Structure formats: C-alpha cells, structure tokens
Amino acid sequence: MEIINSLPQQTGRTFIVTGANTGLGYETTMMLAKKGAKVIMACRNMSKANAAKANILKEVPKADLDVLEIDLSSLKSVRSFVKAYQAKYDKLDVLVNNAGVMMPPYSKTEDGFELQFGANYLGHFLLTGLLLQTITKTPNSRIVTLSSLVHKNGKINFADLQSEKKYSASEAYAKSKLACLMFTRELQRRLEKAGHQQTISTASHPGIATTELSRHMPKLVYNVLRYTIAPFLTHAPIEGAKPTMLAAIGEAKGGDYFGPTGFNEFKGKPGKATSTPLSNDEAIANQLWEVSEKLVGLNYL
C-alpha cells in the first residue's frame, strides 16, 4: 500500500505551505487538500498562486485553501504575512517551510543578504519565530523545514556568511540548505528546553525532483541531463513531496529527517534520510541561531 494513503486524515487542521504554487509546494498542498486539511498557500506571486489554487480545486472541489502573499527574501514581507495570518487565524497545526531559490546569479535581498541564504533560510527563520506562539499553543503541532541532499556539501563560514568575498551559486545553495537542517535540530533542542512538548521540529528533502528550481541551470546542461541520465536519477515533484508529507503528518520524533530511500537518496520510497555530522554540530547550530537572531531582528526560544 502506498505510504501516503496510510497517513491520517487532516480535517480540522490548519497548515501553512510556503511556495505553494509550484513544484514541491504545489504537490504538498494538493496532497494535504486531499487529506481534508485547510491549507494557507503562502506565495510571492499572487496571480500564479490563484491559478494554482484553481487547479487544485478542479481536482479537489472541496479543498479548503486560502492564498496569502509572502516574499521570503523580504523581512518586511514576512512580518506583513504573519500579521495578515494572525488577523484571520488563531491556531497553526503545521508550518511547512518549503519555498526556495536554487543557484541564481549573485544577488542580494533588500535586507542585504545573499539571496539563497536570505530566502531559503533567514526568511523561514523569521517566519517560524513570529508564528511560534501560535504554533506552540496548538496541540500536536509541527514545524517542517526543507533541506536538500546538497546540505552534505555545505559549510557555514561565519566570516563570509553572505558570500560577499567569494560567490559560488552551488556552494551558497548547499550552505542555505545545511543551515535549514541545522535550524531544524536546534529548534527542536530549544523547544524541548523551553518545555514545549506539544510541538516538534522535523525536516525533509525531495531527493532529485524535476522542479522549476533548476531554471537557473545552463540550458545546454539542463537539456543534456534531461534526455540522458535524468530519468534514472530523478523523480517527479509529486514523489519529491512525499518525504515532506511524512515529516508533516507521518509518525515522527523531533529532529527526524525524511527523504527518498533509493540509491543515494536520489529517488525512491519516502523514509528516514541520512545527514552529515556537521548538520548535528550543536555548537555551530547554536552560533548560527544567535547570528540569525541578530540578522532578522528577532530573538526567540
């Protein structure tokens, strides 16, 4: 039996999925809608978000969906989103920190952060902190943060956190995804210390899924891969989103990390994933947390 089918119904539960209009976020939203969840689609582009919502409603006519605007690369936008959310809702069962950018040319956010570190990690760090009170007062709640296989190539260089001295798109992406996984586990440790037994922090990665994230890849490279080895190493976004579903509503303990279980975790059935010793380094995770608090202007836990 397909593992996703065996996951419990989610009627009466409220979810936020960032980047819900495309790729993994879209598929996660579709699966949650089929489980009866209320899903707030937190998206940057409102017209694309509303089109995605209309597509989901065609397949799941009774889907309970709400679209709210957020740009994870803008701290101001993240704060506005949280205000808008809290004006409408007083609980949050699961926050899915999904949105991301992958290997763009070097650019900075309006707050001066390198784009990938800013959007993939810092935006979600702030979002989680601002929503934490709402989450921790909701019984059996979770915070799910997306990492990546490439976290294994990541390093946290505190002397050049924003890649200003040296920029490699792939290294900056790996760093942002390592930061996401370290955040997941540091968040769990801090939740436990603060006595929040009702809330857990989990993570997932999609393996190698054919999503829009690859849009910054050179066209020639993309096409060569697409028509040669890609079919053997990649899977569709719907498969890539299944580890997120396990992290969000499957059996899990705080700090658990899910991904595909096939060759090198590229694709395959969702299950427990492997991670590097660095991703479990408590001293670096604690330092990263404290630096992140200063960068986003919010101290929590």
TORVO-380933 format. One line per field, with one value per residue (C-alpha): residue number from 1; residue in three letters; x, y, z. Coordinates in nm, 4 decimals. Example, Ala and Ser with C-alpha at 12.3 -4.5 7.8 and 13.67 -1.06 7.14 Angstrom:
2
i = 1; 2
aa = ALA; SER
u = 1.2300; 1.3670
v = -0.4500; -0.1060
w = 0.7800; 0.7140
***
This chain:
301
i = 1; 2; 3; 4; 5; 6; 7; 8; 9; 10; 11; 12; 13; 14; 15; 16; 17; 18; 19; 20; 21; 22; 23; 24; 25; 26; 27; 28; 29; 30; 31; 32; 33; 34; 35; 36; 37; 38; 39; 40; 41; 42; 43; 44; 45; 46; 47; 48; 49; 50; 51; 52; 53; 54; 55; 56; 57; 58; 59; 60; 61; 62; 63; 64; 65; 66; 67; 68; 69; 70; 71; 72; 73; 74; 75; 76; 77; 78; 79; 80; 81; 82; 83; 84; 85; 86; 87; 88; 89; 90; 91; 92; 93; 94; 95; 96; 97; 98; 99; 100; 101; 102; 103; 104; 105; 106; 107; 108; 109; 110; 111; 112; 113; 114; 115; 116; 117; 118; 119; 120; 121; 122; 123; 124; 125; 126; 127; 128; 129; 130; 131; 132; 133; 134; 135; 136; 137; 138; 139; 140; 141; 142; 143; 144; 145; 146; 147; 148; 149; 150; 151; 152; 153; 154; 155; 156; 157; 158; 159; 160; 161; 162; 163; 164; 165; 166; 167; 168; 169; 170; 171; 172; 173; 174; 175; 176; 177; 178; 179; 180; 181; 182; 183; 184; 185; 186; 187; 188; 189; 190; 191; 192; 193; 194; 195; 196; 197; 198; 199; 200; 201; 202; 203; 204; 205; 206; 207; 208; 209; 210; 211; 212; 213; 214; 215; 216; 217; 218; 219; 220; 221; 222; 223; 224; 225; 226; 227; 228; 229; 230; 231; 232; 233; 234; 235; 236; 237; 238; 239; 240; 241; 242; 243; 244; 245; 246; 247; 248; 249; 250; 251; 252; 253; 254; 255; 256; 257; 258; 259; 260; 261; 262; 263; 264; 265; 266; 267; 268; 269; 270; 271; 272; 273; 274; 275; 276; 277; 278; 279; 280; 281; 282; 283; 284; 285; 286; 287; 288; 289; 290; 291; 292; 293; 294; 295; 296; 297; 298; 299; 300; 301
aa = MET; GLU; ILE; ILE; ASN; SER; LEU; PRO; GLN; GLN; THR; GLY; ARG; THR; PHE; ILE; VAL; THR; GLY; ALA; ASN; THR; GLY; LEU; GLY; TYR; GLU; THR; THR; MET; MET; LEU; ALA; LYS; LYS; GLY; ALA; LYS; VAL; ILE; MET; ALA; CYS; ARG; ASN; MET; SER; LYS; ALA; ASN; ALA; ALA; LYS; ALA; ASN; ILE; LEU; LYS; GLU; VAL; PRO; LYS; ALA; ASP; LEU; ASP; VAL; LEU; GLU; ILE; ASP; LEU; SER; SER; LEU; LYS; SER; VAL; ARG; SER; PHE; VAL; LYS; ALA; TYR; GLN; ALA; LYS; TYR; ASP; LYS; LEU; ASP; VAL; LEU; VAL; ASN; ASN; ALA; GLY; VAL; MET; MET; PRO; PRO; TYR; SER; LYS; THR; GLU; ASP; GLY; PHE; GLU; LEU; GLN; PHE; GLY; ALA; ASN; TYR; LEU; GLY; HIS; PHE; LEU; LEU; THR; GLY; LEU; LEU; LEU; GLN; THR; ILE; THR; LYS; THR; PRO; ASN; SER; ARG; ILE; VAL; THR; LEU; SER; SER; LEU; VAL; HIS; LYS; ASN; GLY; LYS; ILE; ASN; PHE; ALA; ASP; LEU; GLN; SER; GLU; LYS; LYS; TYR; SER; ALA; SER; GLU; ALA; TYR; ALA; LYS; SER; LYS; LEU; ALA; CYS; LEU; MET; PHE; THR; ARG; GLU; LEU; GLN; ARG; ARG; LEU; GLU; LYS; ALA; GLY; HIS; GLN; GLN; THR; ILE; SER; THR; ALA; SER; HIS; PRO; GLY; ILE; ALA; THR; THR; GLU; LEU; SER; ARG; HIS; MET; PRO; LYS; LEU; VAL; TYR; ASN; VAL; LEU; ARG; TYR; THR; ILE; ALA; PRO; PHE; LEU; THR; HIS; ALA; PRO; ILE; GLU; GLY; ALA; LYS; PRO; THR; MET; LEU; ALA; ALA; ILE; GLY; GLU; ALA; LYS; GLY; GLY; ASP; TYR; PHE; GLY; PRO; THR; GLY; PHE; ASN; GLU; PHE; LYS; GLY; LYS; PRO; GLY; LYS; ALA; THR; SER; THR; PRO; LEU; SER; ASN; ASP; GLU; ALA; ILE; ALA; ASN; GLN; LEU; TRP; GLU; VAL; SER; GLU; LYS; LEU; VAL; GLY; LEU; ASN; TYR; LEU
u = 0.0000; 0.1230; 0.2623; 0.0928; -0.2511; -0.1991; -0.1330; -0.4206; -0.6918; -0.6284; -0.9821; -0.9985; -0.6225; -0.4555; -0.1321; 0.0873; 0.2924; 0.5402; 0.5988; 0.2713; 0.2047; 0.4717; 0.6818; 0.7087; 0.4931; 0.2117; 0.2206; 0.2344; -0.0681; -0.2568; -0.1903; -0.2873; -0.6076; -0.6942; -0.6464; -0.9042; -0.6621; -0.7079; -0.4009; -0.2803; -0.0826; 0.1936; 0.3254; 0.5203; 0.3310; -0.0423; -0.1578; 0.0388; -0.0877; -0.4509; -0.4019; -0.2516; -0.5445; -0.7906; -0.6061; -0.6211; -0.9932; -1.0544; -0.9117; -1.0315; -1.3535; -1.3985; -1.0385; -1.0153; -0.7474; -0.6514; -0.3884; -0.1726; 0.1206; 0.4758; 0.8190; 1.0700; 1.3534; 1.1994; 1.1850; 0.9203; 0.7042; 0.7450; 0.6274; 0.3292; 0.2317; 0.2333; 0.0163; -0.2308; -0.2323; -0.2819; -0.5653; -0.7570; -0.6412; -0.5628; -0.4000; -0.1465; -0.1058; 0.1808; 0.4146; 0.5901; 0.8988; 0.9199; 0.9874; 1.3323; 1.5586; 1.8383; 2.1676; 2.0754; 2.3407; 2.4729; 2.2246; 2.1242; 1.7865; 1.6513; 1.7912; 2.1418; 2.1521; 2.2816; 1.9596; 1.9702; 2.0756; 1.8160; 1.5176; 1.5806; 1.6939; 1.6684; 1.3164; 1.1957; 1.3901; 1.1975; 0.8657; 0.8970; 0.9871; 0.6970; 0.4480; 0.5925; 0.3450; 0.0536; 0.2163; 0.3128; -0.0371; -0.1789; -0.1711; 0.0423; 0.1838; 0.4905; 0.7404; 0.8742; 1.1761; 1.3043; 1.6686; 1.8450; 2.0859; 2.3417; 2.3475; 2.6254; 2.8468; 2.7579; 2.9767; 2.8873; 3.1589; 3.0745; 3.3459; 3.1595; 2.8015; 2.6617; 2.9187; 3.0473; 3.4149; 3.3576; 3.0386; 2.9672; 2.5977; 2.6164; 2.8153; 2.5743; 2.2787; 2.4405; 2.5104; 2.1487; 2.0208; 2.2709; 2.1515; 1.7906; 1.8771; 2.0853; 1.7961; 1.5522; 1.7566; 1.8491; 1.4808; 1.3919; 1.6531; 1.5239; 1.1588; 1.2456; 1.4415; 1.1500; 0.9104; 0.7096; 0.6343; 0.3363; 0.5407; 0.8135; 1.0544; 1.1230; 1.2901; 1.2732; 1.4472; 1.2964; 1.5888; 1.6359; 1.2972; 1.2347; 1.1052; 1.1270; 1.4200; 1.6535; 1.5613; 1.8987; 2.0887; 2.2523; 2.0044; 2.2524; 2.3433; 1.9757; 1.8764; 2.1682; 2.0820; 1.7110; 1.7422; 2.0274; 2.0742; 1.7976; 1.5212; 1.7347; 1.8285; 1.5271; 1.1593; 0.8510; 0.7674; 0.4766; 0.7298; 0.9697; 0.6925; 0.6191; 0.9040; 0.7570; 0.4220; 0.5900; 0.7645; 0.4361; 0.1769; 0.3517; 0.4952; 0.7904; 1.0004; 1.1550; 1.4670; 1.3693; 1.4777; 1.2970; 1.3870; 1.3717; 1.5277; 1.6552; 2.0103; 2.1993; 1.8568; 1.8085; 1.4614; 1.2514; 1.0050; 0.9999; 1.1592; 1.4333; 1.7202; 2.0901; 2.2748; 2.6289; 2.7950; 2.8183; 2.4377; 2.4296; 2.7010; 2.5333; 2.7969; 2.7808; 2.4000; 2.3801; 2.6158; 2.4163; 2.0938; 2.2379; 2.3743; 2.0391; 1.8503; 2.0670; 2.0273; 1.6462; 1.5929; 1.4038; 1.5121; 1.3087; 1.3398
v = 0.0000; 0.3485; 0.5013; 0.8390; 0.6735; 0.5326; 0.8765; 1.0091; 1.2464; 1.6112; 1.7501; 2.0459; 2.1057; 2.4191; 2.4228; 2.6920; 2.5876; 2.8446; 2.8403; 2.6506; 2.7490; 2.5393; 2.2231; 2.0528; 2.3142; 2.2657; 1.8859; 1.9081; 2.1409; 1.9057; 1.6022; 1.7920; 1.9145; 1.5530; 1.4694; 1.7364; 1.9942; 2.3695; 2.4993; 2.8583; 2.8923; 3.1399; 3.2655; 3.5515; 3.5755; 3.6195; 3.5511; 3.2230; 3.1330; 3.1885; 2.9860; 2.7022; 2.7221; 2.6974; 2.3889; 2.2162; 2.2956; 2.1253; 1.8039; 1.8522; 2.0578; 2.0715; 2.1819; 2.4458; 2.6835; 3.0409; 3.2424; 3.4923; 3.6921; 3.6418; 3.7096; 3.5114; 3.7312; 4.0327; 4.0515; 4.3239; 4.0933; 3.8065; 4.0341; 4.1542; 3.7937; 3.6978; 3.9998; 3.9032; 3.5387; 3.6182; 3.8589; 3.5650; 3.2567; 3.1784; 2.8362; 2.6645; 2.2879; 2.2613; 2.5159; 2.3833; 2.5932; 2.4855; 2.7854; 2.8279; 2.9513; 2.7416; 2.8584; 3.2024; 3.4537; 3.6502; 3.8987; 4.0461; 4.0757; 4.4176; 4.3478; 4.2912; 3.9112; 3.6796; 3.5716; 3.1957; 3.2316; 3.5073; 3.3405; 2.9730; 3.0105; 3.3539; 3.4292; 3.0980; 3.1543; 3.4786; 3.3311; 3.0440; 3.2794; 3.5161; 3.2270; 3.0292; 3.1405; 3.0434; 2.7067; 2.6117; 2.6768; 2.4388; 2.0769; 1.8257; 2.0927; 2.0703; 2.2855; 2.1185; 2.2694; 2.1588; 2.0772; 1.9059; 1.6268; 1.9008; 2.0001; 1.7366; 1.9768; 2.2762; 2.4724; 2.7591; 3.0225; 3.2889; 3.5152; 3.5316; 3.4316; 3.6434; 3.5183; 3.8716; 3.7711; 3.4706; 3.3524; 3.0101; 2.9587; 2.5877; 2.6426; 2.9150; 2.6848; 2.3994; 2.6385; 2.7589; 2.4004; 2.2960; 2.5977; 2.4756; 2.1311; 2.2712; 2.5058; 2.2111; 2.0355; 2.3447; 2.4446; 2.1001; 2.1308; 2.4756; 2.3659; 2.0842; 2.3164; 2.5616; 2.2802; 2.2864; 1.9132; 1.9551; 2.0889; 1.9137; 2.0267; 1.7927; 1.8170; 1.6588; 1.6605; 1.5687; 1.3744; 1.4949; 1.6178; 1.7803; 2.1156; 2.4768; 2.5202; 2.4121; 2.7183; 2.8849; 2.5860; 2.6483; 2.5413; 2.3082; 2.1289; 2.1016; 1.9502; 1.7067; 1.5825; 1.5763; 1.3448; 1.1222; 1.0333; 1.2387; 0.9751; 0.7269; 0.9687; 1.1965; 1.1685; 1.3855; 1.6613; 1.4535; 1.1870; 1.4517; 1.5925; 1.2617; 1.2910; 1.6303; 1.4610; 1.2100; 1.4951; 1.6887; 1.4244; 1.0865; 0.9171; 1.1308; 1.2418; 1.5858; 1.6237; 1.3451; 1.3947; 1.2286; 1.1725; 0.9140; 0.5793; 0.4630; 0.4778; 0.7697; 0.9043; 1.0453; 0.8928; 0.6081; 0.5436; 0.8078; 0.7196; 0.8270; 1.0179; 1.0416; 1.3596; 1.4756; 1.5056; 1.8812; 1.9054; 1.7732; 2.0051; 2.1732; 2.4433; 2.5673; 2.5398; 2.7497; 3.0119; 3.0173; 3.0679; 3.3628; 3.5255; 3.4686; 3.6380; 3.9485; 3.9455; 3.9221; 4.1337; 3.8750; 3.6732; 3.3629; 3.0482
w = 0.0000; -0.0900; 0.2318; 0.1683; 0.1521; 0.5011; 0.6552; 0.8706; 0.7521; 0.8442; 0.8666; 1.1056; 1.0954; 0.9548; 0.7539; 0.6011; 0.2970; 0.1660; -0.2100; -0.2531; -0.6143; -0.7854; -0.7630; -0.4251; -0.2506; -0.5011; -0.4678; -0.0867; -0.0912; -0.3272; -0.1036; 0.2125; 0.0432; -0.0419; 0.3278; 0.4212; 0.5625; 0.5478; 0.3629; 0.3567; 0.0339; 0.1226; -0.2117; -0.3649; -0.6949; -0.6337; -0.9893; -1.0029; -0.6550; -0.7532; -1.0728; -0.8652; -0.6227; -0.9157; -1.0473; -0.7087; -0.6786; -1.0155; -0.8713; -0.5120; -0.5372; -0.1592; -0.0924; 0.1821; 0.0512; 0.1325; -0.0564; 0.1344; -0.0003; 0.1252; -0.0182; 0.1880; 0.0599; 0.2378; 0.6180; 0.5869; 0.3708; 0.6198; 0.9031; 0.6944; 0.6160; 0.9845; 1.0739; 0.7992; 0.9117; 1.2797; 1.1989; 1.0439; 1.2353; 1.5976; 1.5558; 1.3319; 1.3295; 1.0810; 0.9231; 0.6108; 0.5331; 0.1687; -0.0575; -0.2042; -0.4823; -0.6291; -0.7785; -0.9181; -1.0262; -0.7274; -0.5897; -0.2552; -0.0884; 0.0110; 0.3593; 0.2204; 0.2459; -0.0273; -0.1999; -0.1313; 0.2330; 0.2756; 0.1072; 0.1804; 0.5404; 0.7060; 0.5796; 0.7222; 1.0462; 1.0980; 0.9841; 1.2321; 1.5168; 1.4522; 1.4312; 1.7202; 1.9857; 1.7583; 1.6817; 2.0379; 2.1720; 1.9069; 2.0337; 1.8390; 1.6104; 1.3849; 1.2019; 0.8874; 0.7115; 0.3719; 0.3321; 0.0402; -0.0452; -0.1157; 0.2531; 0.2581; 0.0579; 0.2755; 0.5162; 0.7492; 0.7116; 0.9699; 0.8250; 0.4923; 0.5639; 0.2774; 0.0201; -0.0373; -0.0543; -0.2778; -0.4500; -0.5885; -0.6626; -0.5777; -0.2558; -0.1407; -0.2118; -0.0156; 0.2740; 0.2826; 0.2927; 0.5598; 0.7620; 0.7226; 0.8601; 1.1470; 1.2263; 1.2376; 1.5033; 1.7044; 1.7037; 1.8412; 2.1190; 2.2130; 2.2062; 2.4476; 2.6773; 2.6866; 2.7794; 2.4545; 2.4477; 2.2134; 1.9219; 1.7213; 1.4511; 1.1562; 0.8153; 0.4723; 0.1373; -0.2008; -0.3481; -0.7030; -0.8215; -1.1584; -1.0341; -1.1501; -0.9099; -1.1927; -1.4014; -1.3348; -1.4779; -1.8200; -2.0922; -2.2637; -1.9398; -1.8433; -2.1788; -2.1894; -1.8391; -1.9096; -2.2086; -2.0842; -1.7172; -1.5542; -1.5915; -1.3958; -1.1178; -1.0774; -0.9970; -1.0369; -0.7856; -0.6526; -0.5455; -0.4120; -0.1925; -0.0186; 0.2371; 0.3344; 0.3947; 0.6296; 0.8121; 0.8371; 0.9256; 0.9486; 1.2551; 1.3581; 1.6516; 1.6918; 1.4781; 1.2341; 0.8722; 0.5805; 0.2158; -0.0637; 0.0321; -0.3089; -0.4493; -0.2850; -0.1751; -0.5274; -0.5606; -0.4213; -0.1394; 0.1354; 0.4676; 0.7101; 0.5450; 0.6272; 0.7194; 0.7917; 1.1352; 1.0644; 1.0421; 1.4016; 1.5373; 1.8338; 1.8864; 1.5260; 1.5230; 1.8394; 1.6934; 1.3676; 1.5673; 1.7602; 1.4420; 1.2673; 1.5526; 1.5074; 1.1271; 1.1288; 1.4409; 1.6448; 1.9490; 2.0318; 2.2416
***
